[in-house]
Structures are given as C-alpha cells and as structure tokens.
C-alpha cells in the first residue's frame, strides 16, 4: 500500500498520478495541520472582532453578494450552499477520477489559505483513506466559479447527504458513518465556499485523460513502426540527421523510438520499389512528436494547477488579509484540455490513415488484406469504424474554451468551460484508443502477408503476443469480437510487456 504525506512543498508528478489508485493512503504533516488550524483560528477571530463584510463568509453568493448574513446564520448559509449547488446531471464519473478529485480537494485545502476547519479536513481524509468515494455526476460545471456542481456532490457526504461508493456498492453516508463511529459535520463560516470553489473536477478529469493520452502516444509509436514494416516503408525518414536540423524534443524522441523498433528487421533489408512513402508513414516523428510536446505542456500546467489553491476568498493570516479574487477560474485547464484534444485527435487521425493505406492492395498486399477480395470484404469496414471515430474526434475538437455563457444574473459573466473541455478530451482519448486498437488489428494482419520475412525482435514479440488473443483472418467472419479484443489489448497492456526479459 502506497503512502503519500502532504507537506508544504508541491507533490511531484508521480504522487499526483498515484492519487487515483485505491491502495494509496494520504496523511498531512504536522506543519500542514498547524497552517490549517492557524488559518481557521485567524478567520474565527476576525469574524468575532469585526463587522467587516467578506464575500461568501457573511454575505450571499454570486449575484446575492450584497446580502449580508447575520452571525447566527453563518453555519446555515454554508450548508444551504452545498445543498443548493448539488445540481449535477448525467452519468457518474469513473470511480478513479472521483477518487483523484477528492484527494485534490484535500490537497488544495491543506495549503492553509481556505479557512477550512481541521475536523472537516480530517473527515475528508477519512473518506479517502477508507476508500469511500463520493458519487459525482459528470455534467453541470461551467468551469467558474470553479466546478461548483460536481464539487457540491463530492462534499455532500460531509453533511450526511449524497452517496458514497465502497467496494460493496453505494451507501447513504449516515449508514456508513453510524457503522464506523463517525458523525457528519456542521459546517462553519466559509467552509461550504472553500469546499465548492475550485478546479478539482476538471483537474482530475484532465489528469486521467493525460495519463491515457500519454499511453496512447506510446502505443502510436509502436503501431506506426508495425504499420511501416507491413507497408514495406523506408527507414530513412527516421535518421537522426533529419531531426537534428529540426530539433523539436518530441520529434527527436519519436524518431529515436521508431529507429529502435525497426532495428534488426529483415524486412528493412529488402529493396523498395517506391522512392518515398506517404505522409502517414514518413511524417510520423513530425506528427507524433508535436503531440508529445503538447502533452509535456499540459503536464506542466496540470502540475501547477493541482498543487494550487483555487477557492475564494483566500485567507492570508500573516498578512492579515482576506482577499476575494478569481483563482477558481478554470481558464488554464480549459486551454490545456483543448490543446490536449487536438493532440489526441491527431494521433487517431494519422493512425487511421496508416490503416487506410494498408487496405489499398499496394506494395504486394491483397486488397482489404484478405484472400479472394470480392467474395470477402476483409478489413474494409474495420476502416469505416476507425474513420467514424476519427471524424467524431474532429467534431469534439472544437475548442470549448472559446465558449462562455452568462450566469448568476451576470455576476459570473465569463466562464472557462474547462469541465466540458476536459470531458470532451476524455471521450476523445477513448476514441483514439479504439482507433489504435484497430490499427493493431490491421497491421498485424498485413504483416502476416510478409512471411516468411521477419520484422524486428520487439515488433515480432508484440505480434506473437497479440496473435494469442486475436487470430489471423483467412476469410470473412464476425469481426466485432476481434475488434473489441484488439481495443482491449491496447487499453490494458503496454507494448514493452511483450518483450523478452
């Protein structure tokens, strides 16, 4: 079981990625608990000693910010906020994303600028460490003021409402709390706002999407190499000299990966009739590499955001300031998710083009990669399916971040739509994984027509392992199960796992 202690320094990337894993446990350092406690004590003292107005602490919310709330009603104000804002709709988030979301909210509150009560933070930690994950619907956030609706669902269990998912199913919080000697919290001044303001929903979705996109990029290199071999493509486009004179980091890394995967291939020793190959084979480093560079940029943005304080107002006890501002605005993540959408779309697009070329009946391959074309349709409609997914990705790739809509009577007049961008990105990653699975199915079939010549050792090992799950298609058969098995293969395995130790 992994253990992560949250201290005053930002969590590293590996730790952030581990937050979604059910065997991860969280704790806060003594210094962090002191900061949280000092911040809460400062806020309580401030509210006792002054009649000053602080947004969301002793006022209404959004367009109701001019309404001052009396001190006796501050707790009711915060609980009303959580209940009234739990307005999400649609299917629930995947459990691992909700788990990340819960951890990221704990991480943000632990910075000591939110005014959360230590006991409230401790109950959030209990939920995480017991693996009681709040049920969170995926639709309803505008991305400013943060992810209000999803975060309201995330924290409803703190006040005994909502649903918690355990390994045994969904339960009402009061049921689990009663069984384990826990009690719901009565939220105090500012706590509801601290819990609901923030970018943890879109951050968790983006984190999950990026992790899968990076794996897809890795698979894309391997499958490009496999398709190049099946096509009888040239290796010269991957020569290090080519990429030294255009030294984009991702391009160079991709070219090096392809060179490594083609090394030792008997197929590469055969004479080529074509002078050069189509772009889908020849320009893999330029296309994949640009996508990898985008992923690096998105990772840097996410690392900053997930370690940040993104609620409002923010409390700075040492400076004696309570500042109402806009750190909850999701524009950095909205733009990052939209960038990632483009990269994911391109990986799928060029993958489908490689499939398409392999079906043309060129380079000594039979039409549609099957004996007796005409009597057999072979892989014709496999490509249709991939093309449909690629076009679906194009339609989803329109930037969500350029959209906005007025809300809360115009008080929230420019929103990021970062949650929609993140959800679109996750859907596009799933589509691209499917396209890559179909390329694997197609390239493996094409490579079999090159026998008895062999490819490189790593590509042959990948092919052999794949053939244990999916057979060669000698004549038309029910293709859907083979397609699903190929997609599952890509989603659940890493290409290196097929290499001999």
C-alpha positions as CSV (number, residue, x, y, z in Angstrom):
1,X,0.0,0.0,0.0
2,X,1.4,3.4,-1.1
3,X,1.5,6.2,1.4
4,X,1.8,9.9,0.5
5,X,2.4,12.6,3.1
6,X,1.3,16.0,2.1
7,X,3.7,18.6,3.3
8,X,4.3,22.3,2.5
9,X,6.1,21.5,-0.8
10,X,4.2,20.7,-4.0
11,X,3.5,17.0,-4.7
12,X,5.6,15.6,-7.5
13,X,4.0,14.3,-10.7
14,X,4.3,10.6,-9.7
15,X,2.4,11.3,-6.5
16,X,-0.3,13.2,-8.2
17,X,-0.9,10.4,-10.6
18,X,-1.0,7.9,-7.7
19,X,-3.9,9.7,-6.0
20,X,-6.4,7.8,-8.2
21,X,-5.2,4.4,-7.0
22,X,-7.3,2.6,-4.4
23,X,-4.2,1.4,-2.5
24,X,-2.9,4.9,-1.9
25,X,-3.2,6.4,1.6
26,X,-2.9,10.2,2.4
27,X,-1.7,12.0,5.5
28,X,-0.9,15.6,6.3
29,X,2.3,16.7,8.0
30,X,2.3,18.4,11.4
31,X,3.3,21.6,9.7
32,X,0.3,21.4,7.4
33,X,-2.1,20.8,10.2
34,X,-0.7,23.8,12.0
35,X,-1.2,26.0,8.9
36,X,-4.8,24.8,8.5
37,X,-5.5,25.4,12.2
38,X,-3.8,28.8,12.3
39,X,-5.9,29.9,9.3
40,X,-9.1,28.8,10.8
41,X,-8.3,30.5,14.1
42,X,-7.5,33.7,12.3
43,X,-10.8,33.6,10.5
44,X,-12.8,32.9,13.6
45,X,-11.1,35.7,15.4
46,X,-11.6,38.1,12.5
47,X,-15.4,37.4,12.5
48,X,-15.6,37.9,16.3
49,X,-13.7,41.2,16.3
50,X,-15.0,43.0,13.2
51,X,-18.3,43.7,11.4
52,X,-16.5,43.9,8.1
53,X,-18.2,42.2,5.1
54,X,-16.3,39.3,3.5
55,X,-17.8,37.7,0.3
56,X,-19.3,34.3,0.9
57,X,-18.3,34.3,4.5
58,X,-21.0,36.6,5.8
59,X,-22.7,37.5,2.5
60,X,-24.8,35.7,0.0
61,X,-23.2,34.1,-3.1
62,X,-22.8,35.2,-6.7
63,X,-25.4,37.8,-7.6
64,X,-26.6,37.7,-4.0
65,X,-23.2,39.0,-2.7
66,X,-24.8,42.3,-1.5
67,X,-27.0,40.4,1.0
68,X,-25.3,40.5,4.4
69,X,-25.9,37.4,6.7
70,X,-26.1,37.7,10.4
71,X,-23.6,35.8,12.5
72,X,-26.1,33.4,13.9
73,X,-26.9,32.1,10.4
74,X,-23.4,31.6,9.0
75,X,-23.4,27.9,9.5
76,X,-26.9,27.5,7.8
77,X,-25.5,29.7,5.0
78,X,-22.7,27.2,4.3
79,X,-24.9,24.1,4.4
80,X,-27.5,25.7,2.2
81,X,-24.8,26.5,-0.3
82,X,-23.7,22.8,-0.5
83,X,-27.3,21.5,-0.8
84,X,-28.4,24.1,-3.3
85,X,-25.4,23.7,-5.6
86,X,-25.6,19.9,-5.9
87,X,-27.2,20.2,-9.3
88,X,-25.1,17.8,-11.4
89,X,-26.7,15.6,-14.0
90,X,-25.7,12.7,-16.2
91,X,-23.7,9.5,-15.7
92,X,-21.3,9.4,-12.7
93,X,-17.6,9.9,-13.0
94,X,-15.4,6.8,-13.1
95,X,-14.5,5.9,-9.6
96,X,-10.8,6.5,-10.0
97,X,-11.5,10.1,-11.3
98,X,-13.7,10.8,-8.3
99,X,-11.0,9.5,-6.0
100,X,-8.5,11.8,-7.6
101,X,-10.9,14.7,-7.2
102,X,-11.4,14.0,-3.5
103,X,-7.6,13.9,-3.0
104,X,-7.0,17.1,-5.0
105,X,-9.6,18.9,-2.8
106,X,-7.8,17.7,0.3
107,X,-4.5,18.9,-1.2
108,X,-5.8,22.4,-2.0
109,X,-7.4,22.9,1.4
110,X,-4.2,21.7,3.1
111,X,-2.4,24.8,1.9
112,X,-3.8,26.8,4.8
113,X,-5.5,29.6,2.8
114,X,-9.1,28.4,2.7
115,X,-10.3,28.6,6.3
116,X,-11.4,25.0,6.5
117,X,-11.9,23.6,10.0
118,X,-9.3,20.9,10.8
119,X,-12.1,18.5,11.7
120,X,-13.8,18.9,8.3
121,X,-10.5,18.3,6.6
122,X,-10.0,15.2,8.8
123,X,-13.3,13.8,7.7
124,X,-12.4,14.3,4.1
125,X,-9.2,12.3,4.8
126,X,-11.3,9.6,6.4
127,X,-13.4,9.2,3.3
128,X,-10.3,9.0,1.1
129,X,-8.3,6.6,3.3
130,X,-11.3,4.3,3.8
131,X,-11.9,4.3,0.0
132,X,-15.4,5.7,0.4
133,X,-15.7,7.6,-2.8
134,X,-18.5,10.2,-3.2
135,X,-20.8,9.7,-6.2
136,X,-20.3,12.6,-8.6
137,X,-22.4,13.2,-11.8
138,X,-20.2,14.4,-14.6
139,X,-22.3,17.3,-16.1
140,X,-23.1,20.7,-14.6
141,X,-19.9,22.7,-14.3
142,X,-19.2,25.9,-16.2
143,X,-15.6,26.0,-15.0
144,X,-16.1,29.2,-13.0
145,X,-16.6,29.8,-10.1
146,X,-14.7,26.6,-10.4
147,X,-16.5,23.3,-10.5
148,X,-19.4,24.2,-8.2
149,X,-22.0,21.5,-9.0
150,X,-19.6,18.5,-9.1
151,X,-17.8,19.7,-6.0
152,X,-21.1,20.1,-4.2
153,X,-21.8,16.4,-4.9
154,X,-18.3,15.5,-3.8
155,X,-18.7,17.1,-0.3
156,X,-22.4,16.3,0.3
157,X,-21.4,13.3,2.5
158,X,-19.7,15.6,4.9
159,X,-23.1,16.8,6.0
160,X,-24.7,13.4,5.8
161,X,-26.2,13.7,2.3
162,X,-25.4,12.3,-1.1
163,X,-24.0,8.8,-1.8
164,X,-20.7,7.1,-1.1
165,X,-19.4,4.2,-3.2
166,X,-17.4,1.4,-1.5
167,X,-16.3,-1.9,-2.8
168,X,-19.6,-3.3,-1.7
169,X,-21.8,-0.7,-3.5
170,X,-23.4,2.6,-3.0
171,X,-24.5,3.7,0.5
172,X,-26.0,6.7,2.3
173,X,-23.3,8.5,4.3
174,X,-25.3,8.3,7.5
175,X,-25.3,4.5,7.2
176,X,-21.5,4.2,6.9
177,X,-20.9,6.8,9.5
178,X,-23.1,5.1,12.1
179,X,-21.4,1.8,11.5
180,X,-17.9,3.2,12.0
181,X,-18.4,5.8,14.8
182,X,-18.3,8.9,12.5
183,X,-20.5,11.9,12.5
184,X,-21.5,14.4,9.8
185,X,-20.1,17.9,10.1
186,X,-21.9,21.1,10.9
187,X,-20.1,23.4,8.5
188,X,-18.9,26.7,9.9
189,X,-18.4,30.1,8.3
190,X,-16.7,30.0,4.9
191,X,-16.3,26.2,4.8
192,X,-19.0,25.5,2.2
193,X,-17.5,28.0,-0.1
194,X,-14.0,26.6,0.4
195,X,-15.3,23.1,-0.4
196,X,-17.2,24.2,-3.5
197,X,-14.9,26.7,-5.1
198,X,-12.0,25.1,-7.0
199,X,-10.9,23.3,-10.2
200,X,-10.6,19.8,-8.8
201,X,-13.2,18.3,-11.1
202,X,-11.7,19.4,-14.3
203,X,-8.3,18.9,-12.9
204,X,-9.0,15.2,-12.0
205,X,-10.6,14.6,-15.4
206,X,-7.6,16.2,-17.2
207,X,-5.2,14.2,-15.2
208,X,-6.9,10.9,-16.1
209,X,-7.2,12.0,-19.8
210,X,-3.5,13.0,-20.0
211,X,-2.3,9.7,-18.4
212,X,-4.3,7.7,-21.0
213,X,-3.2,10.1,-23.8
214,X,0.5,9.6,-23.0
215,X,0.0,5.8,-23.1
216,X,-1.8,6.2,-26.4
217,X,1.1,8.2,-27.8
218,X,3.5,5.4,-26.7
219,X,1.3,2.8,-28.4
220,X,1.1,5.0,-31.5
221,X,4.9,4.8,-32.0
222,X,4.8,1.1,-31.8
223,X,1.9,0.7,-34.1
224,X,3.4,3.2,-36.6
225,X,6.5,1.0,-36.7
226,X,4.4,-2.1,-37.2
227,X,2.5,-0.5,-40.0
228,X,5.7,0.8,-41.6
229,X,7.0,-2.7,-41.6
230,X,3.8,-4.1,-43.0
231,X,3.7,-1.4,-45.8
232,X,7.4,-2.0,-46.6
233,X,8.2,1.6,-45.7
234,X,11.6,3.3,-45.7
235,X,13.6,3.8,-42.5
236,X,15.4,6.9,-43.9
237,X,12.8,9.4,-42.6
238,X,13.8,8.4,-39.0
239,X,17.5,9.0,-39.4
240,X,18.8,11.2,-36.6
241,X,20.4,13.6,-39.1
242,X,16.9,14.6,-40.3
243,X,15.7,15.5,-36.8
244,X,18.9,17.2,-35.7
245,X,18.2,20.1,-38.1
246,X,14.7,20.5,-36.7
247,X,15.3,19.7,-33.1
248,X,11.8,19.7,-31.5
249,X,12.1,17.5,-28.5
250,X,9.1,15.3,-29.2
251,X,10.0,14.8,-32.9
252,X,13.6,13.7,-31.9
253,X,12.3,11.3,-29.3
254,X,9.7,9.8,-31.6
255,X,12.2,9.3,-34.4
256,X,14.6,7.6,-32.0
257,X,11.8,5.3,-30.8
258,X,10.9,4.3,-34.4
259,X,14.6,3.7,-35.2
260,X,14.9,1.4,-32.2
261,X,11.8,-0.5,-33.1
262,X,12.9,-1.1,-36.7
263,X,16.5,-2.1,-35.8
264,X,17.4,-5.6,-36.9
265,X,14.4,-6.1,-39.1
266,X,14.9,-8.4,-42.1
267,X,12.1,-6.6,-43.9
268,X,14.2,-3.4,-43.8
269,X,16.9,-5.2,-45.9
270,X,14.6,-5.8,-48.8
271,X,14.6,-3.5,-51.9
272,X,11.9,-0.8,-52.0
273,X,10.2,0.0,-55.3
274,X,8.8,3.3,-54.1
275,X,11.1,6.4,-53.8
276,X,9.3,7.6,-50.7
277,X,6.3,6.8,-48.6
278,X,3.0,8.6,-47.9
279,X,3.0,11.1,-45.1
280,X,1.2,8.8,-42.7
281,X,4.4,6.7,-42.6
282,X,7.1,9.2,-43.5
283,X,6.0,12.0,-41.2
284,X,5.3,10.0,-38.0
285,X,8.0,11.9,-36.0
286,X,6.7,15.3,-37.0
287,X,3.1,14.4,-36.2
288,X,3.5,12.2,-33.1
289,X,6.4,14.4,-31.8
290,X,4.3,17.5,-31.9
291,X,1.6,15.7,-30.0
292,X,4.1,14.6,-27.3
293,X,5.3,18.2,-27.0
294,X,1.7,19.3,-26.3
295,X,1.4,16.6,-23.7
296,X,4.5,17.9,-22.0
297,X,3.0,21.4,-21.9
298,X,-0.3,20.1,-20.5
299,X,1.6,18.1,-17.8
300,X,3.4,21.3,-16.6
301,X,0.1,23.2,-16.5
302,X,-1.6,20.4,-14.5
303,X,1.3,20.1,-12.1
304,X,1.0,23.8,-11.2
305,X,-2.8,23.7,-11.0
306,X,-3.2,20.5,-9.0
307,X,-0.8,21.9,-6.4
308,X,-2.5,25.3,-6.2
309,X,-5.1,26.9,-4.0
310,X,-8.2,27.6,-6.2
311,X,-11.0,28.6,-3.9
312,X,-12.3,32.1,-3.0
313,X,-11.9,34.2,-0.9
314,X,-8.4,33.4,0.1
315,X,-7.1,34.0,3.6
316,X,-3.6,35.2,4.4
317,X,-3.3,35.2,8.2
318,X,0.3,36.5,8.4
319,X,-0.6,39.5,6.1
320,X,-3.9,40.0,7.9
321,X,-5.8,39.9,4.6
322,X,-8.9,38.1,3.3
323,X,-8.9,38.6,-0.5
324,X,-11.8,38.0,-2.8
325,X,-10.4,37.1,-6.3
326,X,-10.7,34.6,-9.1
327,X,-8.3,31.6,-8.6
328,X,-11.3,29.3,-9.2
329,X,-11.5,30.3,-12.9
330,X,-10.6,27.3,-15.0
331,X,-9.1,29.1,-18.0
332,X,-5.6,27.5,-17.6
333,X,-7.1,24.0,-17.6
334,X,-9.6,24.8,-20.3
335,X,-6.9,25.9,-22.7
336,X,-4.7,22.9,-21.7
337,X,-7.6,20.4,-22.2
338,X,-8.4,21.9,-25.6
339,X,-4.7,21.6,-26.6
340,X,-4.7,18.0,-25.5
341,X,-7.9,17.4,-27.5
342,X,-6.0,18.5,-30.7
343,X,-3.0,16.2,-29.9
344,X,-5.3,13.2,-29.2
345,X,-7.3,13.9,-32.4
346,X,-4.1,13.9,-34.5
347,X,-2.8,10.6,-33.0
348,X,-6.0,9.0,-34.0
349,X,-6.2,10.7,-37.4
350,X,-2.8,9.6,-38.7
351,X,-3.3,6.1,-37.2
352,X,-6.5,5.7,-39.3
353,X,-4.6,6.9,-42.4
354,X,-2.0,4.2,-42.0
355,X,-4.7,1.6,-41.8
356,X,-6.3,3.1,-44.9
357,X,-3.1,2.7,-46.9
358,X,-2.6,-0.9,-45.9
359,X,-6.0,-1.8,-47.4
360,X,-5.3,-0.5,-50.9
361,X,-3.9,-3.6,-52.5
362,X,-0.5,-1.9,-53.0
363,X,3.1,-2.9,-52.0
364,X,2.3,-6.6,-52.7
365,X,-0.6,-6.7,-50.2
366,X,-4.0,-8.0,-51.2
367,X,-7.0,-5.7,-51.3
368,X,-8.5,-5.3,-47.9
369,X,-6.0,-7.7,-46.5
370,X,-7.9,-10.9,-47.3
371,X,-7.7,-13.7,-49.8
372,X,-10.3,-13.6,-52.7
373,X,-11.3,-9.9,-52.4
374,X,-14.9,-9.5,-53.7
375,X,-16.0,-12.8,-52.2
376,X,-14.5,-11.5,-49.0
377,X,-14.7,-7.9,-47.8
378,X,-11.9,-8.4,-45.3
379,X,-10.9,-5.3,-43.4
380,X,-13.0,-2.8,-45.5
381,X,-15.5,-1.9,-42.7
382,X,-12.9,-2.1,-39.9
383,X,-11.5,1.1,-41.5
384,X,-15.0,2.6,-41.7
385,X,-15.3,2.2,-38.0
386,X,-12.0,3.9,-37.4
387,X,-12.9,6.7,-39.8
388,X,-16.1,7.3,-37.9
389,X,-14.2,7.7,-34.6
390,X,-11.7,10.0,-36.2
391,X,-14.4,12.2,-37.6
392,X,-16.2,12.1,-34.2
393,X,-13.0,13.4,-32.7
394,X,-12.8,16.2,-35.2
395,X,-16.3,17.3,-34.2
396,X,-15.4,17.2,-30.5
397,X,-12.1,19.1,-31.1
398,X,-13.7,22.5,-31.4
399,X,-12.3,24.5,-28.5
400,X,-14.6,24.6,-25.5
401,X,-12.6,27.4,-24.0
402,X,-13.7,30.0,-26.6
403,X,-17.3,29.5,-25.4
404,X,-18.8,31.3,-22.4
405,X,-22.3,32.0,-21.1
406,X,-23.8,34.4,-18.6
407,X,-24.7,33.0,-15.2
408,X,-25.8,34.3,-11.7
409,X,-27.5,37.4,-13.1
410,X,-24.3,38.4,-14.9
411,X,-22.0,38.3,-11.8
412,X,-20.3,35.4,-13.4
413,X,-20.1,36.8,-16.9
414,X,-17.2,34.9,-18.4
415,X,-16.7,31.3,-17.7
416,X,-14.0,28.9,-18.8
417,X,-16.0,25.8,-19.9
418,X,-13.0,23.8,-18.7
419,X,-15.1,21.0,-17.4
420,X,-16.6,20.5,-20.8
421,X,-13.2,20.6,-22.4
422,X,-11.9,18.0,-20.0
423,X,-14.8,15.7,-20.5
424,X,-14.6,16.0,-24.3
425,X,-10.9,15.3,-24.1
426,X,-11.5,12.1,-22.1
427,X,-14.1,11.0,-24.6
428,X,-11.6,11.7,-27.5
429,X,-8.9,9.6,-25.7
430,X,-11.3,6.7,-25.6
431,X,-12.0,7.1,-29.3
432,X,-8.3,7.2,-30.1
433,X,-7.5,4.1,-28.1
434,X,-10.1,2.4,-30.2
435,X,-8.6,3.6,-33.4
436,X,-5.1,2.4,-32.3
437,X,-6.6,-1.0,-31.4
438,X,-8.0,-1.2,-35.0
439,X,-4.6,-0.2,-36.4
440,X,-3.0,-3.0,-34.4
441,X,-5.6,-5.5,-35.8
442,X,-4.9,-4.3,-39.4
443,X,-1.1,-4.0,-39.2
444,X,-0.8,-7.5,-37.6
445,X,-2.9,-8.9,-40.5
446,X,-0.8,-7.1,-43.1
447,X,2.5,-8.3,-41.5
448,X,1.4,-11.9,-41.8
449,X,1.4,-11.4,-45.6
450,X,5.1,-10.7,-45.5
451,X,6.0,-14.1,-44.3
452,X,8.5,-15.8,-44.1
453,X,10.4,-12.5,-43.7
454,X,10.6,-11.3,-40.1
455,X,10.4,-7.8,-38.6
456,X,12.5,-6.7,-35.6
457,X,12.6,-8.7,-32.4
458,X,10.4,-6.3,-30.4
459,X,7.8,-6.0,-33.1
460,X,7.7,-9.7,-33.7
461,X,7.2,-10.3,-29.9
462,X,4.3,-7.8,-29.9
463,X,2.8,-9.6,-32.9
464,X,3.1,-13.0,-31.4
465,X,1.5,-12.0,-28.1
466,X,-1.3,-10.3,-30.0
467,X,-1.9,-13.4,-32.0
468,X,-2.6,-15.3,-28.8
469,X,-5.7,-13.1,-28.4
470,X,-6.7,-12.4,-32.0
471,X,-6.1,-14.9,-34.9
472,X,-5.3,-14.2,-38.5
473,X,-8.4,-13.6,-40.6
474,X,-8.3,-16.0,-43.5
475,X,-11.8,-15.3,-44.8
476,X,-14.8,-13.1,-43.7
477,X,-16.0,-13.7,-40.2
478,X,-17.8,-11.9,-37.4
479,X,-15.3,-9.0,-37.0
480,X,-16.7,-7.2,-34.0
481,X,-15.3,-9.5,-31.3
482,X,-11.8,-9.3,-32.9
483,X,-12.0,-5.5,-33.0
484,X,-13.1,-5.3,-29.3
485,X,-10.3,-7.7,-28.3
486,X,-7.7,-5.6,-30.1
487,X,-9.0,-2.4,-28.5
488,X,-9.0,-4.1,-25.1
489,X,-5.4,-5.2,-25.8
490,X,-4.3,-1.6,-26.3
491,X,-6.2,-0.2,-23.3
492,X,-5.0,-2.8,-20.8
493,X,-1.4,-3.5,-21.8
494,X,1.9,-1.7,-22.5
495,X,3.8,-2.6,-25.7
496,X,7.0,-3.3,-23.8
497,X,5.4,-6.0,-21.8
498,X,5.7,-8.2,-24.9
499,X,9.5,-8.1,-25.0
500,X,11.6,-11.0,-23.7
501,X,13.4,-10.3,-20.5
